[in-house]
Amino acid sequence: MSRLTLIVAATRTNGIGQNGSLPWQLPQEMSYFARATKTAPEGKVNAVVMGRNTWESIPKKFRPLKDRVNIVVSRNEKYEIGSTPQTSPTFLHLNLADALARISNPPPSPAPESFKPIHHAFIIGGATLHNESLALPPDPTTAAFVDRVLLTRILEPAFEDCNVFMPDFLTSQGESGARAAEEGVQWNRAPHEELSEWVGFEVPKGVQEEKGVKYEFQMWVRRKPQHTSE
């Protein structure tokens, strides 16, 4: 498991939160998040990796996120996540590297009867993990790195009161296809059909509107830059 997917809803200025909570309440967008992070082939399961604040922002009755491996990252080694059901195993790790090692390492031998290999691994927040995961070098031969971003772009309103932001992984070239700020890495917006195919279900296309908020489901993929000989 060397590929990670960042899944996030963000404004045009990359705002993702306000005072520890979401600035918007969009049930259909949350349904998309749940389905995208749950959908896996028979016999496999997805993992969701999150920081402690993101974990605590989930209402207790919904913790851990059902039918997914939940991995919480906290520097507090005494932090208690409580008991979790077998269908949603939950683990605490002190840093992102240890969390990624859990989902990257091969299964134990012999594997327990309940063991399911990881299909997709999602980074779901917050801003610190967004920064750390996007900064991982894209070297598939050595370690995990983010090669895909499932971005729900909040188009209107501007939500100018946001005080938590994700990194601007795209340049000012806009959202038709752009080069990342870090040198030598290209991010390209995938066709909508590719998004639906990757998540495994039909995703609503174009601008959606819910509770007066306009947004769009997008997928950005890290591509190898094309080098031309002179």
C-alpha positions in Angstrom: 0.0 0.0 0.0 2.1 2.9 -1.3 -0.8 5.1 -2.6 -2.8 7.4 -0.4 -6.0 9.3 -1.2 -6.7 12.7 0.4 -10.5 13.3 0.7 -11.6 16.8 1.7 -14.2 19.5 1.1 -12.7 22.9 0.6 -13.6 26.4 -0.5 -11.9 28.2 -3.4 -9.4 29.5 -1.0 -8.9 26.1 0.6 -10.9 26.8 3.7 -11.9 23.5 5.4 -13.0 24.5 8.9 -14.0 27.1 11.4 -13.2 26.9 15.1 -12.9 23.1 15.0 -16.1 22.3 13.0 -17.3 22.3 9.4 -18.6 25.7 8.2 -21.3 23.9 6.2 -23.8 21.0 6.8 -24.3 19.1 3.6 -26.0 15.7 4.0 -25.6 14.7 0.4 -21.9 15.6 0.4 -21.4 13.7 3.6 -23.2 10.7 2.0 -20.7 10.8 -0.8 -17.8 10.9 1.7 -19.2 7.9 3.5 -19.8 5.9 0.4 -16.5 6.7 -1.2 -14.6 5.7 1.9 -16.6 2.6 2.5 -16.8 1.1 -1.0 -14.3 -1.8 -1.4 -14.3 -5.2 -3.2 -15.6 -8.3 -1.3 -13.0 -9.4 1.2 -11.2 -6.1 1.5 -11.7 -3.0 3.5 -10.8 0.7 3.3 -8.8 2.6 6.0 -9.4 6.2 7.1 -6.5 8.0 8.8 -7.3 11.1 10.9 -5.9 13.4 13.5 -7.2 13.5 17.1 -9.2 16.7 16.5 -10.9 15.2 13.4 -11.7 12.0 15.5 -13.3 14.2 18.2 -15.3 16.2 15.8 -17.2 13.0 14.8 -20.2 12.6 17.0 -19.6 9.8 19.5 -22.6 7.8 18.2 -20.8 7.6 14.8 -17.4 6.7 16.2 -15.6 4.8 14.9 -16.6 5.3 11.2 -18.5 2.1 10.4 -17.1 -0.6 8.1 -13.7 1.0 7.8 -10.4 0.6 9.6 -10.0 3.8 11.7 -6.5 5.1 12.4 -6.1 8.0 14.8 -2.9 10.0 15.0 -2.1 11.7 18.2 1.1 12.7 20.0 -0.5 11.9 23.3 0.4 8.2 23.9 -2.1 8.0 26.8 -5.0 9.2 24.6 -7.9 6.8 24.9 -10.1 6.0 21.9 -12.3 3.6 23.7 -13.5 0.2 22.7 -14.5 -0.3 19.1 -16.6 -3.0 17.2 -14.8 -5.7 15.3 -16.3 -4.4 12.0 -14.6 -1.1 12.6 -11.2 -1.8 14.2 -9.6 1.4 15.5 -5.9 2.1 16.2 -4.0 4.9 17.8 -0.5 5.9 16.5 1.8 8.7 17.7 2.7 9.9 14.2 1.8 9.6 10.5 4.7 7.3 9.7 3.6 4.7 12.2 0.0 5.0 11.0 1.1 4.4 7.4 3.3 1.5 8.5 0.2 -0.3 9.9 -1.6 -0.1 6.5 1.5 -0.7 4.4 2.9 -3.8 6.2 2.0 -7.3 4.9 -0.6 -9.2 6.9 0.5 -11.4 9.8 1.1 -15.0 9.1 -1.1 -16.8 9.6 -3.6 -14.1 9.3 -6.6 -14.1 11.6 -9.9 -15.3 10.1 -11.4 -11.8 10.4 -8.4 -10.1 8.7 -9.2 -8.1 5.5 -6.5 -6.5 3.4 -6.6 -2.7 2.9 -8.1 -1.6 -0.5 -7.9 2.2 -0.3 -6.3 4.3 2.4 -7.8 7.8 2.9 -6.4 10.8 4.7 -9.5 12.5 6.0 -8.1 15.4 8.1 -7.3 17.6 9.7 -5.0 20.3 8.3 -1.9 19.0 10.0 -2.3 15.5 8.4 -3.1 17.2 5.0 0.2 19.1 5.2 2.2 16.1 6.3 0.7 13.6 3.8 1.0 16.0 0.8 4.6 16.6 1.7 5.5 12.9 1.4 7.9 12.4 -1.5 6.3 10.5 -4.4 8.6 7.5 -4.5 6.5 4.3 -4.9 9.5 2.1 -4.3 10.1 3.2 -0.7 7.0 4.6 1.1 3.4 5.7 1.0 2.5 9.0 -0.7 -0.6 10.9 -1.8 -1.3 10.3 -5.5 -5.0 11.3 -5.5 -7.2 14.0 -4.0 -11.0 13.6 -3.9 -11.9 17.3 -3.6 -15.4 18.6 -3.0 -14.8 22.1 -4.2 -17.2 24.5 -2.3 -18.0 27.2 -4.9 -20.5 29.5 -3.2 -20.7 31.1 -0.8 -17.1 32.0 0.0 -17.2 31.0 3.7 -14.8 33.8 4.5 -14.9 33.0 8.2 -12.9 29.8 7.7 -9.8 29.8 9.9 -8.5 26.3 9.1 -7.0 25.6 5.6 -5.6 22.8 3.6 -2.4 23.3 1.6 -2.8 24.8 -1.9 -1.5 21.8 -3.8 -2.5 23.5 -7.1 -0.8 26.5 -8.7 -2.6 29.6 -9.9 -3.1 28.0 -13.3 -6.6 27.1 -12.2 -8.6 23.9 -12.1 -8.5 22.8 -15.7 -5.1 21.2 -15.1 -2.2 22.5 -13.1 1.3 21.9 -11.8 1.8 21.5 -8.0 3.8 24.2 -6.2 6.5 21.7 -5.4 8.9 21.4 -8.3 8.5 18.5 -10.7 5.1 17.3 -9.6 2.0 17.6 -11.8 -1.6 17.4 -10.6 -4.2 16.9 -13.3 -8.0 17.0 -12.9 -9.4 13.6 -13.9 -12.4 13.3 -16.1 -15.6 12.8 -14.2 -16.1 9.3 -15.5 -12.7 8.4 -14.1 -13.8 9.6 -10.7 -17.0 7.5 -10.8 -15.0 4.5 -11.9 -12.4 4.9 -9.2 -14.8 5.2 -6.3 -17.0 2.4 -7.6 -20.3 4.2 -8.0 -22.0 6.9 -10.1 -21.0 10.4 -8.7 -23.3 13.3 -9.4 -21.8 15.4 -12.2 -21.4 19.2 -12.4 -22.4 21.8 -9.9 -24.5 20.6 -7.0 -26.6 22.8 -4.7 -27.6 22.0 -1.2 -28.9 24.3 1.5 -27.8 27.3 -0.6 -24.3 26.0 -1.0 -22.9 25.2 -4.5 -20.2 22.6 -4.8 -18.6 20.1 -7.2 -17.1 16.7 -6.8 -13.6 16.6 -8.4 -10.7 14.1 -8.5 -7.1 15.3 -8.9 -4.4 12.7 -9.8 -0.7 13.1 -9.4 1.0 12.3 -12.8 4.6 11.8 -13.7 5.8 14.9 -15.6 6.5 14.3 -19.2 10.1 15.0 -20.2 11.0 15.8 -23.8 14.4 15.5 -25.3 16.0 18.5 -26.9 
